[in-house]
Amino acid sequence: MSRIIIIGGSGHVGSYLVPTLVTIGHEVVNVSRGISKPYRAHSAWEQVENVMLDRTAEEAKGEFGTKIAALQPDIVVDMISFDLPSMQQLVEAFHGKIDHYLFCSTIWVYGSFTTIPSTEADLPNPIEPYGRNKAEMEAWLGEQARRRSFPATSFRPGHIVGEGWLTINPLGNLNPEVFSKIARGEELVLPNLGLEMMHHVHADDVARWILCAIHHRQATIGEAFNTVSEQALTLKGYAEAMYRWFGQQPRLSFQPFDEWLHGMNEQDAAASRGH
């Protein structure tokens, strides 16, 4: 079994991944700021080595990568790397010292789709900073795998759902009042024709994918994988399913996208635009 470091292991995916790895016999180190507790309680956490590091602060000092390398991992699962300099500092510190580095990217690298469904064969086409940063990181990491034989794998979760946190709603934001409106049978306004899509995935499924990638390392190195459910949902289909879940008949209306955003508060509008 391996010594596995999860950077950001107390988060959505880590709350499922860490207990699974411990249960099958891996030695697990959770690196976090020590502020948040896992979303799910599990006795396996008693066997986890918890290391408190503030990534942003340590990177500013140029020490985050060396401190992770000093923990002597066999495998690193990086859940919270969001820009290329952050990744580069880490990768350079343990190049030649680990068996596998798994990077959490995102389906946001696709941006504006050309074909649906999109596959790993389609080129990234990000349209906003988050997706552009992740796409840049994927490209650099793939180059390291090809040119320097760095054992890296990228994976691209969609809209992650699971126990303990708010789910992205049919308007593409985190406002729980949307579900309350649906439960009361009130009208919901969607953008355009409601055919924009979201692609959910359960955190446990992402965790299981990571486990499979670890156990089939040679088949995944140098590649990037979509890590999502079998099918995406249109906003209209998602909303209608939620009405039926709450025993209500769907009541939907539609507005042009910009007009639709204008009717939201600033926080919800920003989230809906991004999703």
Residue pairs with C-beta under 8 A, 6 or more apart in sequence:
1 24
1 25
1 26
1 27
2 26
2 27
2 74
2 75
2 99
2 214
3 26
3 27
3 29
3 72
3 73
3 74
3 75
4 21
4 26
4 27
4 28
4 29
4 73
4 74
4 75
4 76
4 77
4 214
5 28
5 29
5 31
5 68
5 71
5 73
5 75
5 76
5 77
6 14
6 17
6 18
6 21
6 28
6 29
6 30
6 31
6 77
6 79
7 31
7 32
7 55
7 68
7 76
7 77
7 78
7 79
7 80
7 81
8 14
8 31
8 32
8 78
8 79
8 80
9 17
9 18
9 28
9 30
9 31
9 32
9 48
9 77
9 79
10 30
10 32
10 36
10 37
10 38
11 36
11 39
11 79
11 80
12 39
12 160
12 162
12 165
12 203
13 79
13 104
13 157
13 160
13 203
13 206
13 207
13 210
14 30
14 38
14 79
14 207
15 38
15 39
15 40
15 162
15 163
15 164
15 203
16 40
16 162
16 203
16 204
16 206
16 207
17 77
17 206
17 207
17 210
17 211
18 28
18 30
18 38
18 42
18 44
18 45
18 48
19 40
19 42
19 44
19 45
20 207
20 208
20 211
21 28
21 211
22 28
22 44
22 45
22 47
22 48
23 44
24 211
27 49
28 47
28 48
28 49
29 48
29 49
29 50
29 51
29 71
29 73
30 48
30 49
30 50
30 51
31 51
31 53
31 68
31 71
32 50
32 51
32 52
32 53
33 52
33 53
33 54
33 55
34 50
34 52
38 45
39 162
39 163
39 164
39 165
40 163
40 164
51 71
53 64
53 67
53 68
55 64
55 80
55 86
58 64
58 67
59 85
59 86
59 89
62 89
64 86
64 89
64 90
64 93
65 89
65 90
65 91
65 92
65 93
65 94
66 93
68 76
68 90
68 93
68 94
69 93
69 94
69 97
73 94
73 98
74 98
74 99
74 100
75 98
75 99
75 100
75 101
75 102
75 214
76 90
76 94
76 98
76 100
76 101
76 102
77 102
77 104
77 210
78 87
78 90
78 101
78 102
78 103
78 104
79 104
80 104
81 87
81 90
81 103
81 104
81 137
82 130
82 133
82 134
83 133
83 137
84 133
84 136
84 137
84 140
87 103
87 137
87 140
87 141
88 140
91 101
91 141
91 144
91 150
91 152
94 101
95 144
95 148
95 150
98 151
99 151
99 217
100 151
100 152
100 153
100 214
100 217
100 221
101 141
101 150
101 151
101 152
101 153
102 152
102 153
102 154
102 155
102 210
102 213
102 214
103 137
103 138
103 141
103 152
103 153
103 154
103 155
104 155
104 157
105 134
105 135
105 137
105 138
105 154
105 155
105 156
105 224
106 130
106 131
106 134
106 156
106 157
107 156
107 157
107 158
107 199
107 226
107 228
108 126
108 128
108 130
108 131
108 134
109 124
109 125
109 126
109 131
109 134
109 135
109 138
109 156
110 118
110 122
110 124
110 125
110 126
110 131
111 124
111 125
111 126
111 127
111 128
111 131
112 125
112 127
113 122
113 125
114 122
114 125
115 122
116 197
116 232
117 232
118 226
119 226
120 223
120 224
120 225
120 226
124 131
124 135
124 138
124 139
126 132
126 134
126 135
128 274
130 274
137 154
138 154
138 224
141 150
141 152
141 154
142 152
142 154
142 222
142 223
142 224
144 150
144 152
145 151
145 152
145 221
145 222
146 222
151 217
151 221
152 221
152 222
153 213
153 217
153 220
153 221
153 222
153 223
153 224
153 225
154 223
154 224
154 225
155 206
155 209
155 210
155 213
155 224
155 225
155 227
156 224
156 225
156 226
156 227
156 228
157 201
157 206
157 227
157 228
158 198
158 199
158 200
158 201
158 226
158 227
158 228
158 229
158 232
159 167
159 168
159 198
159 199
159 200
159 201
159 275
160 200
160 201
160 202
160 203
160 206
161 167
161 168
161 200
161 201
161 202
161 203
162 202
162 203
162 204
166 174
166 176
167 174
167 200
168 174
168 198
168 200
168 275
169 175
169 176
169 178
169 179
170 178
170 182
170 188
170 190
170 235
170 238
170 239
170 242
171 178
171 188
171 190
171 235
171 264
171 268
171 272
172 196
172 198
172 235
172 271
172 272
172 273
172 274
172 275
173 264
173 267
173 268
173 269
173 271
173 272
173 275
174 268
174 271
175 268
178 188
179 242
181 187
181 188
182 188
182 239
182 242
182 243
182 246
182 248
183 246
183 248
184 248
185 243
185 246
185 248
185 249
185 251
186 251
187 251
187 252
187 253
188 239
188 251
188 252
188 253
189 252
189 253
189 254
189 255
189 260
189 263
190 235
190 236
190 239
190 252
190 253
190 254
190 255
190 260
191 235
191 254
191 255
191 256
191 257
191 260
191 261
191 272
192 254
192 255
192 256
192 257
192 260
193 236
193 254
194 234
194 235
194 236
194 239
194 252
194 254
195 234
195 235
195 236
196 234
196 235
197 232
197 233
197 234
197 235
198 232
198 233
198 235
198 238
198 275
199 228
199 229
199 232
199 233
200 228
200 229
200 233
201 227
201 228
201 229
202 229
205 227
205 229
206 227
209 225
209 227
213 220
213 225
233 241
236 252
239 250
239 252
240 250
240 252
243 249
243 250
243 251
244 250
255 263
261 269
261 272
261 273
262 269
264 272
